[in-house]
Amino acid sequence: MVRLHLRQSVAAGTLALSIACPAFAASNPEAVTYRTNPAHTAQATMPDFSLPLEKKWDIDLGVNATYPLIAGGKVFVVLTAGSSANGSYNSLMAFDAVTGHAAWGPVALPASTSRRAEICYENGRVFMNIGGRGSSSGGLMSAYSAANGALLWSATLPNQDEFSSAPTALNGFVYTLGYGYGATIYCLRETDGKIMWTGNVNSGDDSAPTLDAANLYEGFGCGESYKFDALTGSQVWRLQTGCYGGGGATSAYYNNLVFIRHYHDSLSTPYPGPAAALDSSTGNIIKTFPNQGAMAFDNNMVFSVVNNALTAMKIGAWTTAWTVNSGSDVPVTAPTIVNGVAYVGATNGKLLGFDENTGRLVVKLDLGRQALPTTESQIDMAAGDGILVIPAGTHLIAIGSQLTLESVKANSAVVIGGANIGVTVTLTNPAPTGGSKINLSSSDTRVKVPAAVTVPAGALSASFFAQTARTNIAAHASLTASFNGVTIATPVTLLPDGLASLTLSPSTAVHGRSSIGTVTLAYPAPAGGILIRLASAFAPLARPSAPQLVIPAGQSTGTFTILTGKSLASVPVNIAASADNSNTLVKAITIAP
């Protein structure tokens, strides 16, 4: 089970997460992950962090970038115009998730692009708000091809001039928020950018739309929160706290609860106030708890960084499960949950992983780069397609499980000596550029394998044939593959020549009377059975009724019928039985007049 969060919650029940937009899991009410679209998760794979971790690639972008987005085998980022952490953004770029090589871009963005140019993904498109702060012409939502970066469409977002929230895409629609004159939620059609509906809210900054199966949620400064029907835009409820003003932070939806981060429960509470869990059906406050940054969710727990410590809290009981403060390893990223491990990036360049149930430190990896506290959009991690991508200053770093062997499988574990055996070796991750050479060996000289086989770049597996020799007795061998410190063996068994005997009963027959042939194997037939070929030296006088028979797996004998012809004298006719890579047995039947 995978749980991932980068500023919102994780879609429960998903097998793997491809980073996209805040979304929902249609079959599970636990839904959404910031920029995660479950429609694309089935194709994605998460790192198996039970294996040793290693740095897959480290790109020096030369400038700062937004939070990375992973989808469809690519990593997307928006680059700043300079090295300043809060500089304006001017280009969109994609990298290959396996190699880190540039896939396309940089694609130049309009000069008015906001310093908070964040992106999301669905259906092969990357969506971005590129209207700038204080823009006199309003906002501009654009869609780019994830395949090649081509601009597909741009749509003006009227009546507002500030756009600092990330968009959210789901079920063919992309949502975003603008403010300046009050605030407006926009719903656009993904195919062409047509505005389908707009909704008015009091605030509008720094809060990406959050979605469940059918609804949209927004949370702003002072805890002002809303729920809208995602399809029609009609308002379902509104939480009013008696406090108004700017500010905000992206909410999260998990287990029928909406988690807001800037709740203001009284005018005496220091802004921004504590976090709160709301009933998603009514908007009623269920629980408030200490103010925190972005939250992640798994196993009915909420994870967050509070006062420089990573904390896990049980939902419902609202009690602290554990808190860890790693001294100099000060968390700077939002937590990310992958396969039961809560990951945070630290200011000293370490990647830390804690068992989500106990808080025990299980991973500590030096990234060699120091991440500086800036904004959430610049320091959050992303996970998907088998990697964890971490921004660290001007660098973009991909971490994954160590590339090694996952399995070695023979297509048949029992064969008659002399047959070829197909064998497939599989890696834990796709092979890098240049491929991966897997060393091979056999424990028995009667089974010959190549010295090595190479898994091509980008592939997970490669196949080869093991050649076997005939044997007089049963022989057992191990075929072994070794790569990157891992050795895996698969057993095979060679059987002696398959046919032990052939009998004909009766061995003498007259015209028109048949005889029964019985073939006996030396060992029970292996999986798939054994095909026995039958033949006659003189078919007009004696012939098998069929040219072959199959002895099923696990059985040792098979029978067939011999048809006879008319003879003027007693004549012997040889009947033969044979199998692939085996001996041939011959018996004579005498045809009497």
C-alpha positions, 0 to 999 in steps of 0.5 A: 500500500502506498501513501504519499503527500506533498501538501495534501493527503494521499489517495487511499487504496491506490497501488502507486501514485503518479504525481498530478493534481489534488484528486480523489480515489473514486472507489474509496472515500479516503481520497485526495493527494496534492497533485495526485490523479488516481486515473493515472496511478495504475501505470505508476510504480513506487520505489520499493524502499525495503531495498537499499536506496541509491541516488538515481540522478542529480540535475543541476538546473542552475536556477530554482524550480517549483515542486516537481510533478511526476506523470507518464514517465516524466518529471516536470518542473517550472524554472525561475528566471534567476537563482533567487528563491522567489524569482519569477518563473519563465520556463517549463521543462520535462525530464525522463524519470529513469535517466534524468535526461531532458525529455523536452524544453525549456518551453518559454512562458509569458512574461507575466508568469507569477512567481508561484507558477505551479502545475498539475497533470491529467490525460496527457496534459500539464496545466498551469496558471500563468497569469501574474500577480497584479496582471491588468489582463487577469489570469491565464490558464494554459495546457501543454502536451506532456509528450512534447511541451507543445502549447495546446490552449490558453484561456483567460481567467477574467475579473481577478488579477492575483493567481498564487494557487496551484491548479487541480485537474480531475475527470476532464476538468481543471480547477483554480483560484484567483483573487484581488476583487474578492476571490473566484474559483474557476472550472475549465474543460481540459480539452479546450479551456472553456470555462464551465462555471465560476464560484465566489469565495471571500479569500483566494491566495495560496490554497489549491482546490481540493477534491473528493469523488464529487466535491471541491473544497477550499480553505483560507486564512482564519479558517474560512472554508467552503464546499462546492459541487465539483460538476455544477459549482453550486455551494454545499456549505460554508464555514464562517469563523468571524475572521476575514483576511488574506492568506490560506493553505491547501486543504486535504481530504481523508476518510470523510474529513477535510483538514484545514491549516489556518483555523482561527477559533477566536480573535485572541488566537495568534494568526494563523491559528491551529489546524482543524478537521471538519466533517466533509458532509456538514463543515462542522468542526470535529477537532482542532490541533496544533498548527502545522505545515502540510499534512500526509495521511496513512493508516488512519494517522495524520503526519506533519512537521510541528516545531521542527519535529515530525509528528504522527497523530491518530485520527479519531482519538486525536492522540500523538502516536509518536514525535521525532526530533532529529537534532541537527536533521531539521525537517524542511519538506512536507512529509511523504509516505511511501510503503509505510515509511514517512520521509522528510528532507532535512536542511542539512541535506539528509533524507530521513525515513521513519517507520510510520507506526513506531517513528523508528528511523529506518532510512538516513541518506545523505543527498549531498545537497542542502535544501533551504527553507523557502516556500512549499512549492519549492521544497516539497518532494514528489514520488511516483514511477519508481522514484522519489524526487527532491528539490535541493536548492538549484538541484533536482535529485531522484532517489530510488531503490537500488537496482538489482535482481528481483527474480529468475524464472524458468518456463519449465522446472522439469524437462527431458534431458536434451530440451532447451529451457527458457529462462527470464531474469527480471530487475527491480527497476528498468535498466539504465542507459547502456543496459544491465549485464546479469552474470549467469551460471549453472551447477551442472555441466548437463545444463549450459547457460550463457556467461551473461545476459543484458537487460536493455536500457529501459527494460525490466527483464531479458530472456535466454535459453539454457541448453540441456544434455541427455542423461541416464538418471534424473539430474538436478541443477540450479541456474544462478543469476547475479547482479549488483550484490544479489544472487538468485537461483532457480532449480531445474530437473532433467529426466532420463530419456522419456520412453521406458517401454512400448508394448503391443497387445496382442502382438499378433492380429488378423485382418480387421482386428485391432491391437492396443499399444501402451507407452510407458515413461521413465518418469511421470510427465512434466507440466504440459505433458509429453507428446508421443509420435507414432509411426508404422513401417508399413501402414497398409498392414498395421498403423496407429489410429492417430499419428500421436498421443499426449501423456498428461502431466503427472501420468506415466502411461498412454495407450493407442489403437493399432488398425490392421489390414489384410495379409496373405501370409504372416508379416511382422510390421514395426510400430515406433513411438518417439518423443522430442529429445528422447529415445525411440522405441520399436515393437513388431506386430505380426499380421496373420492371414 
